[in-house]
Amino acid sequence: MSNIVVFGASGQLGNCIKHVSEKRGIKNIYFLQRSEADILNPEALKNTFDKYSPSWCINCAAYTAVDKAEDDKENAEKVNKIGVEHIARLCAEKGIKLIHVSTDFVFKGDVARPLNERDITNPIGVYGQTKLDGEKAVQQITDNYFILRTGWLYSEYCNNFVKTMLRLGAERDELKIIADQVGTPTYAIDLASFILDVIDRDSEAYGIYHYSNEGVTSWYDFAKAVFDISGTEVKAIPVRTDEYVTKATRPAYSVLDKSKVKTTFEMEIPYWRDSLTKCIDILQK
């Protein structure tokens, strides 16, 4: 198998890709340290590509602080758009296949049905807009790309909703959880496995794909599932979005239609609660 480089290796998905690759015994994958993976430095990037001569590049690097981005548009744009342009340009020049991870936040979230890859994008915040700009850059610069939109990621690694609920549930008697935002929790280990499957097949079925776990839930029901599965005794109180003010507006409905990815790659996707059970079992061990 040809070499693979991973940007954003220290983040949640990067850690999950590393975990899955180690379990599969993949030796030719390189998780780049920040010193050699500065996506805002084209010369350093070129040196990195020359050093590893990859056939595949996985870009998990992103500015993901949704609320902070509203006041920090310049830096969000640098990472989510300009850095992506640099990666895509080198991939195009060197014939490298690019897997770029994007988000459900490219949609407004006002349509109450699963969103497919052909649906009109209309971000409602800086984070979503800069991620959409990154998608467009990839499409304009290279032909050999997979753009994977996902959402509600959690895992055993880094900070995420599941680990936060477990921590707060152990510290408090009750928690208020938003109940009118709907989506699908996605176990980042499942997404990492899919990414490595695409590479293992040396796929050329390029394009945009939606990937999340199966099923639909709200943040409130997601939290309830975390507490139920983990045996955490805490009272969860459902609240409306307008009762929980944040700097950035979130999509109210961001369920992704996975028909394309399931048909193209002939795969089954795990149900969100089944994957959540696996993750909590590991965290509790």
N, C-alpha and C positions, 0 to 999 in steps of 0.2 A: 504493500500500500504506500502511496505517496505521502509526503509530509503534510501536516496540518498545523496551522498556527491559530491561536486563540487570543483575541483582544478582549479586555475586560475580564481577565482571568481571576482577579481577586473578588469579583462580585458573586452574587448568588448563583446565577446560571453558569458562570465560569467554573465555580467550585463543583457544581453538579456534573458538568461535562468531564471534569477531572476525575471525579468519583466513578462515573460510569466507564470512562476509558480505562481506568486502572482495573476495574472488575473484569473488563473484556480483554485485558492484556494488550492494549494498544500502546505501542512503543514510540511511534513516529509522530506524536502530537506534542506541540510545544506551547506551554502556557506562559505567555510573555509577561515579564516583570515591567513595571511602569517605566523604568529607565530605558528600555528598548522598545516600548510600545506606546510612545507618545504620538497619538494619532493627529496631533496638531503640528507635528514636525515632519514635513514631507521627506526631508533628507534622512532623518533617523529611521523613518519607516522604510525607505528604499534600502537602507543598509540591512534592516531586519529581514526584508524579503530576500535580499541577496544572500544573507547568511543561511537562511533555512530552506530556500528554494521550494516553497510550498506549492502543492497543487490545489489545496483548499484553504480558505480563510474563513474563520467564524468570528463575526463581530458581535460581542455581547456588551461592548463598551457603550455607556450611555449616561447622560445627565438625567437622573430619575427622581430628583426632589421636586415633586409636582407643585407644591405650594411655593417653595423657594424660587422656582423658575419664574413665577409671575413678577418678581422684582429683580431677577437675575437673567433676563432674556439673552444678554450678550454671551454669557458663558454657556447657557443651555444651547444656544445656536452654534457655538464653536464646537461643542462635543457632538451634538446630535445631527448637525448638518455638515459643517466644514470638515470635521474629522472624518466623517463618513465619505465625503467627496475624495479626500486624500487616499483612503483605503480603496475605494472603488476604482480610482484612476490607476493605481498600481496594479490592481487585479486585472484591469482591462489591458494594460500594457504587457503584462507577463502571462496572460492566458490562465489566470487563477480563478477557480470557482469560488464565489462569495456567498456565504450564508449570513444574512443580516437580520438581526432580531428587532422587531418593531412592536407595536402596541395597539390595543383596542382603543386607546385615547385618540386615534386619528378620526374616530367617528364622534358625532355629536351625542349620540345615545338617546335619541328621542323617538326611535322606531321600535315598537314592542314585538320584534321578531328576530330570530338569529340572523346576524349580519354576514353576508358573503363577500367574496373578494371583489365583486363587481359593484357593490353598493357605493354610493357617493360618500366621499370623505368630507368631513366638516368639523375640524377640531374646535373645542371651546376654551382652550387654554394654551399657554405658551409651550408647555411640555408636549402636548399633542401636536401642535403646529410644527415645532422643530423636529419631532420624529417623522412627521409627514414629509417635511422638507428633505430629511435624510433619505426617505424612501424614493422620492422623486430624483434625487441626485444619483442614487444607485441605478435607477431605470434609465437615466439619460446617459450615464457614463459607460456602463458595461452591459453586455447581453447575457453573461453567464452568472446569473444571480438567483438566489432563493431569498425572498423577503418573508419572514415568518412573523405574523402578528399574533400576539398572545396577551394574556392579562391575568391579574390576580395571582401572581406567582408566589409560591411559598416552598420551603424545604427545610432541611436540618441546618442549612447554612445561612449566615448573615442575618440581618434584621428583616422580619416579615410579619404578616398579620397573625399567623398561627403561633409563632414564638411569643409575640406581644400578648396575645390572649392568654396563653399559658402562664406568662409571668404576672400579668395584672389579675388574672383569676385567682392566683395563689395569694395575692397581696390584699385584695379588696373583697367586700361583701356583695357589691353589686356593680354592674357596668352598663353604661348606655351604649347601644350599638345601632348604627343606621340600618333601617329596615326597608327603605324604598329605593335603594340602588341594587340592581340585579345584574349578575354575571355568572361566571363559572370559575371556581378556584382551579388553579393549574399547578400540579406538583412539578417543580422544576426538574426533578429526576426523570420524569416521563418525557418532558420536552427535550432534555439532553439526550435521552435514548433515541428519540426520533431523529434528532440532528445527526447523530453518529450513524444511524441506519441509512440516512440519505447519502452520507459520504461512503459508507461501506458498499452501497450499490453503485457508486460512482454515477449517480443520477444526472441526467441532463434535462429533466422535466422542469425547466426554469420557470420562474414566475412568482407571484404573490400567493401565499398560503395562510390560512387561519389554523392555529393549533391551540386548543385548550383541552382540559379534560371534558368528559361528557357530563351532561346535566345542567341544571339551572338552580341558582339559589340567591339569597340576599346576604349582605354582610351579617345581618342579625342571625339568620339561620346557619351561616357558616360558623359564626362564633358558638352558637348553641351546639353544633356538631363537634367542635373542638372540645367544649366542656363535657359533653356526653361521652365521647370516646376516651377522653383522658381521665374521666372520673373527677373532674374539678367541680367543686361545689361553690357556685357563685350565681347570683341572680342576674340574668341578662334582661335588660329593659329595652324594648324597641323604640327608636325615635326617628323622626323625619329628618331629612337632609337639612331643612331650614331651621331645625333646632340645634344643629351642630355646624356652626359657621367655620368655613375654611377659606383661605386666600384664593384657592383655585376651585373652579366648578368641576365636578366629576360627571361623567356620563351616567344617566339614570339607568340605561339599559345597554349592556355591552356583551351580550351573549354572542359568541362567534359560531357561524355555520362551518362545520368541518367536513362537509360533503366532498369538497375538492381534494383535500389531503387524504381522506380515507379511500376515495376512488382511485386517485393517481398512484398511491403507494400500497394499495390493497392491505390496509391495516385496520386493526381495531384500537380504539382509544379507551383507556380505563375510565370508569365512572369516578367522579370527583371524591365521593365519600370513601370509596375503596382505597384510593391513593392516600387520602388524608389519614386513614387508619394505619396504613403502612408507615407514614411519616411520624405519627405520634408514637407508635410502638418503638421506633428507633430513638426518638427523643427521650422517651421515658426509660430506655435502657441505659 
